[in-house]
Amino acid sequence: MTVGIFEVNFHFMANGYQTIVLGRPDLQVGGLQLWIHARQFPDSEDYWDGNWLMVTVRCCASGAEVWVKGPILHLSELHHWMA
């Protein structure tokens, strides 16, 4: 069985292009794929600061494809969504 590997180029104004090689998504629901990389502030003991996740998200539907990357998901939101 072949597992899809994604290689993505993200453009950042100050840094040029950054290439990220992704394996199998940590979460996939329909056309939504989510890769969790780390916590934004892993040493923080604050509930809000310490639970932001660095993620890459891909969403595909009806001929459209959107990729986003960054600290855009709070662990409490993921927990609530998965419950």
N, C-alpha and C positions, 0 to 999 in steps of 0.2 A: 504494500500500500504506500502511495506517495503522499507525503505531507507537504502542503503548500508552504513555500518560503517566500516571504515578501521582502523586496529590497526597495526602499523608499527614499527619495531625495526630498528633503525639506529645505525651503529657502528662508533664511533669516537675514534681515537687512544688514546687520553688522558683521555677520560671520560667513556670508556666502552660502554654500550648500553643505548640508550635513547628510551623509548616507547612513541609514539605519537598516540592518538586516534583521528581520523579524521571523520567528518560527511560528508554531501553531498558536493561535489566539488563546488567551486565558479564559475568555468568555465569548461565545458566539450565539446570537439569537437572530435568526433570519439573515438579513443583510448587514447586521451590526456585528462588528468584530472589535474586541477590546484586548489590548496587551497591557499588563501592569508591569512597570519597570522597578519602581521603588517608591518610598515616601519622599515627599519634597524636603521635609526637615526631619530626618530620622532620629535625631537626638532631642527633639523638642518634647517636653513633658506637658505642653499645653494641648488641650483637647482639640482645638480648632487648627492650630499650626501643625501639630504632630500627625494629623490624619489626612492631609492632602496627598493624593497619589499621583505620581508621574506616570502618565499613560499615553498610549497611542491608540487612536480610535479610527476605524474605517467604517463608513456606512455607504452601502450601494443599494439603489432602488431606481427602477424606471429609467435606465440609461444614465443615471447620475452617480458620481462617486465623490465622496468627501473624506479627506484625511485631516485629523487634528492631532496635535501632540502637546503635552504640557501638564501642569498641575491643575487639571480641570475636573477632577472627580474627588469628592470627599468620601472617606471610608464609610461614614454614616449613611450617605446616599446609596452606596453600593449595597450595604447591609439591608437597608430598607427595601431596595428594589428586589433583592434576592429572597426576602422573607415571604 
